[in-house]
Amino acid sequence: LQDMMITAAVGTPWIAYKSETTVIQLSSASSGVKTNIWLNTSNDANLETGGAIWHAALSLSNYILDNVDLVRGKHVLELGSGCGLVGLVAAAAGARTVTMSDICEQMEHLKANIDLNTVKRSSGDYGSNDFFNGCNIRCIPLMFGSAIIHEENKNDFFPQISNFDVILGSDIGFDISLHTLLAKSINGLAGEFTVTLIAEEVRWKDIYTWFKSSLEEVGIDVEKEVILHCPSITPQDVVEVGVLKESNVCGSAVTSSCPINLLNLRKRVDSRSVY
């Protein structure tokens, strides 16, 4: 039964596993920020779920652009970055530094997407009015269960453990077997004043409830929980560089059939690191 629930929780990605380059156009009327994010997706089995783009990542990205003060001028850490959409949007929204993290096998793919966006912006005319070029960005391997940034990944530009202002994550709580490990990582990486925002597509209510319970057990409280808007994306908004690719999207309009909830988390003052 547990294996069946994990399978059901994985769901359908926003853009399926294909080895293609996609530009995602995002803009916010409230903040006035407009950005284009280029992403290579991949069908490499070694990347697991990191080769696709997911509804929760898109929803959290829109939320960040609508609320740029959450990240502007801040040190941001993204957990389970996958293709890197959320971290790249945080950079575009004005973060001071962005540290993207995932499993070791994801590093080459993630770094390629960072480099792709840097190269696109070096051309000058990239259709954005964002703050990407003013942000220091890196990617580091970080397994759930760890809160250790290895020596080779340390840099004066970037904060160390517990000094991140903001921790972000999207669709990282779908696997029951990783709940406790993920909760321990958040506990070890968050400081007293760190704001942690996790967007989860609630495909299976029991799994989502167990995830929240795992957080509370290690001293991470849910301060606020809201339902995020998942915009309908038409094929005209999802474009392979230079060529419209209707096959990139799941149907003529891409929406999530499940609610996407945003968890605003805070580490308890009396909570000790448990990783």
C-alpha positions in Angstrom: 0.0 0.0 0.0 2.8 2.4 0.8 4.5 1.8 -2.6 1.2 2.5 -4.3 0.8 5.8 -2.5 4.3 6.9 -3.4 3.7 6.1 -7.0 0.4 8.0 -7.0 2.2 11.0 -5.4 4.7 11.5 -8.2 2.0 12.5 -10.7 2.5 14.2 -14.0 5.1 16.9 -14.6 4.3 20.3 -16.1 6.8 19.6 -18.8 7.6 16.0 -19.4 10.9 14.2 -19.4 12.4 15.3 -22.8 15.9 16.4 -23.7 15.0 19.9 -24.9 15.5 23.5 -24.1 12.5 25.5 -23.0 12.1 29.2 -22.3 9.5 30.1 -19.6 8.2 33.7 -19.7 7.1 35.0 -16.3 5.9 38.4 -15.3 4.2 40.0 -12.3 1.9 43.0 -12.5 2.3 43.7 -8.8 6.1 43.8 -8.7 6.6 44.9 -12.4 9.3 42.2 -12.8 9.5 40.4 -16.1 11.9 37.5 -16.6 12.6 34.8 -19.1 14.1 31.6 -17.7 15.8 29.1 -20.1 15.8 25.4 -18.9 17.2 22.2 -20.3 14.9 19.3 -19.4 16.2 15.8 -19.6 15.0 12.2 -19.8 18.2 10.9 -18.1 17.0 8.3 -15.6 19.9 9.2 -13.3 18.3 12.6 -12.7 15.1 10.9 -11.3 12.4 13.6 -10.9 15.0 16.4 -11.5 14.8 16.1 -15.3 11.3 17.6 -15.5 9.5 20.9 -14.6 6.7 20.5 -12.0 3.5 22.5 -11.3 4.6 23.4 -7.8 7.9 25.0 -9.1 5.9 27.2 -11.5 3.5 28.2 -8.8 6.2 29.1 -6.3 8.1 31.0 -9.0 5.0 33.1 -9.7 4.6 33.7 -5.9 8.2 34.9 -5.6 7.8 37.4 -8.5 4.6 38.7 -6.9 6.4 39.0 -3.5 9.9 40.0 -4.4 10.7 41.5 -1.0 10.8 37.9 0.3 14.1 37.3 -1.5 15.4 40.8 -2.6 18.8 41.4 -1.1 18.6 38.1 0.7 20.8 34.9 0.9 18.6 32.2 -0.6 18.9 28.4 -0.5 16.8 26.1 -2.7 16.5 22.4 -1.7 15.9 19.8 -4.4 16.4 22.3 -7.2 16.0 19.9 -10.1 16.1 21.9 -13.3 16.6 25.1 -11.2 13.5 27.1 -12.1 12.7 28.4 -8.6 16.3 29.3 -7.7 16.8 31.1 -11.1 13.6 33.1 -10.5 14.8 34.1 -7.0 17.9 35.4 -8.7 15.8 37.3 -11.2 13.7 38.7 -8.4 16.8 40.3 -6.8 18.3 37.8 -4.3 21.8 38.7 -3.2 23.0 35.1 -3.4 21.2 31.9 -4.5 22.5 28.5 -3.5 20.8 25.7 -5.5 21.2 22.1 -4.2 20.3 18.6 -5.2 21.8 15.1 -5.5 25.3 14.7 -7.0 23.9 13.3 -10.2 22.0 16.5 -10.8 24.9 18.9 -10.5 26.0 18.9 -14.2 22.5 19.4 -15.4 21.8 22.2 -12.8 25.1 24.0 -13.6 24.3 23.9 -17.3 21.0 25.7 -16.7 22.7 28.3 -14.6 25.3 28.8 -17.4 22.6 28.9 -20.1 20.7 31.7 -18.4 24.0 33.6 -17.9 24.9 33.3 -21.5 21.4 34.3 -22.7 21.6 37.5 -20.6 25.1 38.4 -21.9 23.5 39.0 -25.3 21.7 42.1 -24.0 18.3 41.6 -25.6 16.8 38.8 -23.5 13.3 40.1 -23.0 13.6 40.7 -19.2 13.9 43.6 -16.8 15.1 41.4 -13.9 18.0 41.5 -11.5 19.7 38.2 -12.5 23.1 39.6 -13.4 23.5 41.2 -9.9 23.1 37.8 -8.1 25.9 35.4 -7.2 24.6 31.8 -8.0 26.1 28.4 -7.2 24.9 24.8 -7.1 26.1 22.3 -4.5 25.4 18.6 -3.8 23.2 18.2 -0.7 21.4 15.0 0.2 18.3 15.2 2.3 19.4 14.3 5.9 22.5 16.5 5.7 23.1 20.1 6.6 26.8 20.1 5.7 28.3 22.4 3.1 31.6 20.8 2.2 34.8 22.9 2.2 35.1 22.9 -1.6 31.7 24.6 -1.8 32.4 27.4 0.6 32.8 30.9 -0.7 33.0 34.3 0.9 30.0 35.5 -1.1 27.7 32.9 0.3 26.5 32.2 3.9 27.2 29.1 5.8 24.9 26.9 7.8 22.0 28.7 9.6 22.8 32.0 7.9 20.4 31.7 5.0 17.7 34.3 5.1 15.3 32.2 2.9 15.0 28.5 2.2 12.9 27.4 -0.8 11.6 24.1 -2.1 8.9 22.8 -4.5 7.5 19.3 -4.7 10.2 17.9 -2.4 7.8 16.2 0.1 6.2 13.6 -2.2 8.4 10.6 -1.1 7.4 9.3 2.3 10.8 7.6 2.8 12.5 11.0 2.6 10.2 13.0 5.0 12.3 12.6 8.1 15.6 13.2 6.3 14.2 16.3 4.6 12.9 17.7 7.9 16.3 17.2 9.5 18.0 19.1 6.7 15.6 22.0 7.1 16.2 21.9 10.9 19.9 22.0 10.4 20.1 24.6 7.7 17.5 27.1 9.0 18.4 29.7 11.6 16.2 31.4 14.1 15.0 34.0 11.6 15.1 32.0 8.4 11.9 32.0 6.4 11.3 28.6 4.8 8.7 28.4 1.9 7.8 24.9 0.6 5.3 24.5 -2.2 3.7 21.1 -2.5 1.2 19.7 -5.0 -1.2 17.8 -2.7 -1.7 14.6 -4.8 -2.3 12.5 -1.8 -3.6 14.1 1.5 -2.1 11.4 3.8 1.4 11.9 2.3 1.1 15.7 2.7 -0.1 15.3 6.3 2.7 13.0 7.2 5.2 15.5 5.7 3.9 18.2 7.9 4.1 15.9 10.9 7.7 15.0 10.1 8.6 18.8 10.1 6.8 19.3 13.5 8.6 16.4 15.0 12.0 18.0 14.5 11.0 21.4 15.6 9.8 23.1 12.4 6.4 24.8 12.8 3.9 25.6 10.0 3.3 29.3 10.6 1.0 29.7 7.6 -0.5 27.6 4.9 -2.0 29.0 1.8 -3.2 27.6 -1.6 -1.2 28.9 -4.5 -2.5 29.8 -7.9 -1.4 27.5 -10.6 -1.8 29.5 -13.8 -3.0 27.9 -17.0 -0.1 27.7 -19.4 -0.9 27.5 -23.2 1.6 26.1 -25.8 2.3 29.7 -26.9 3.9 30.3 -23.5 6.1 27.2 -23.6 8.6 27.5 -26.4 11.7 25.6 -27.3 14.3 28.2 -28.3 13.3 29.2 -31.8 10.6 26.6 -32.3 7.1 26.1 -30.9 6.9 22.7 -29.3 3.3 21.7 -28.5 4.5 18.2 -27.6 6.4 19.8 -24.6 3.1 20.3 -22.7 0.5 17.9 -21.4 -2.5 19.1 -23.5 -3.5 22.4 -24.9 -3.5 24.1 -21.5 -1.4 22.9 -18.6 -3.0 23.1 -15.2 -2.6 21.1 -12.0 -5.6 18.9 -11.1 -4.4 18.9 -7.5 -4.2 21.9 -5.1 -0.7 23.4 -4.6 -0.2 24.5 -1.0 2.5 26.8 0.2 3.9 26.1 3.7 5.5 29.0 5.5 7.8 27.3 8.0 9.8 28.6 11.0 12.3 26.8 13.2 11.4 26.8 16.9 13.7 28.9 19.0 14.2 26.0 21.4 14.9 23.5 18.5 18.3 22.1 18.3 19.9 20.8 15.0 19.2 17.1 14.7 20.9 16.2 11.4 
